[in-house]
Amino acid sequence: MKIGVTFPRDGLRNDPAAARDFAQAAESLGYDHLHAGDHVLGRPGLQDSGRPQIDPFILFSHLAAVTSRIGFVAGIMVLPQRQTVLVAKQTTGLDVLSGGRLRLAFSVGWNDLEYQALNQNFHNRGRRMEEQVEVLRALWTQDSVEFIGRFHRISGLALNPLPVQRPIPLWMAGYADSALRRIARLADGWFPHSPPGVAPGAGPEVIAPTLETVRSYVVEAGRDLSDFGVNGSVSMLNRSPDDWRKSLDAWASVAATHIHVSTAVSPSTTMEQHMDALRRFREEALPNEATR
């Protein structure tokens, strides 16, 4: 498994130097990737949307300039509330500036108020995302795109430059059966996150039945399971190093390919505590193995 870390949800108190220090520390300790979530808008008390959220494309542009190896995972981002061609341009720019270190994780989202504020249709978001994926991959790989679909029309246009990765890896999240079938057909991997009504950081014992289902759909779609990834998560909050190791073993038992670790150790984790957690997890949960 490739082990990464989640960029702290407190935004490291919106300090750009702290963001740099966190990313550089994670890279120096050998972590594979840095993961950052996303909401465009939110309000306090509305699930996790009221917490600090720096746009991942902007955050990772900042961090790409001060790192050289660590990967960047933007997600989970709600693709259907965004303009597809603009996302293609933004992700291409980030992939170029980072030297091909970007991975994406998209979903259809749950917040109808956010869709409303962004002037996008909440009710056809699943159908639109399927077409968006097709458009993104065409724009990432072709010198001239001709596309006429239900929601997009592109006539002989293209991105310049194209990304380093052609196409950029595109993963998806979701739990509804329609989402799982979409993921199995179209995504490079599944971001389990947590099922509805379950606290973030759910382990494989919770998502195992759904994982079995999505893998069966991958096979049904005629795809090779060895090319399909699973990105789990491990929380350090109120847990011991033995608990961390047990979580890693559990994810390994279901053949997860990637993990991201949350370094929050309390609801008000300080920068110093985040940095210490980075080091402790590396030394106490992964003492005898490389993370990349």
Disulfide bonds with the S-S distance in Angstrom:
none
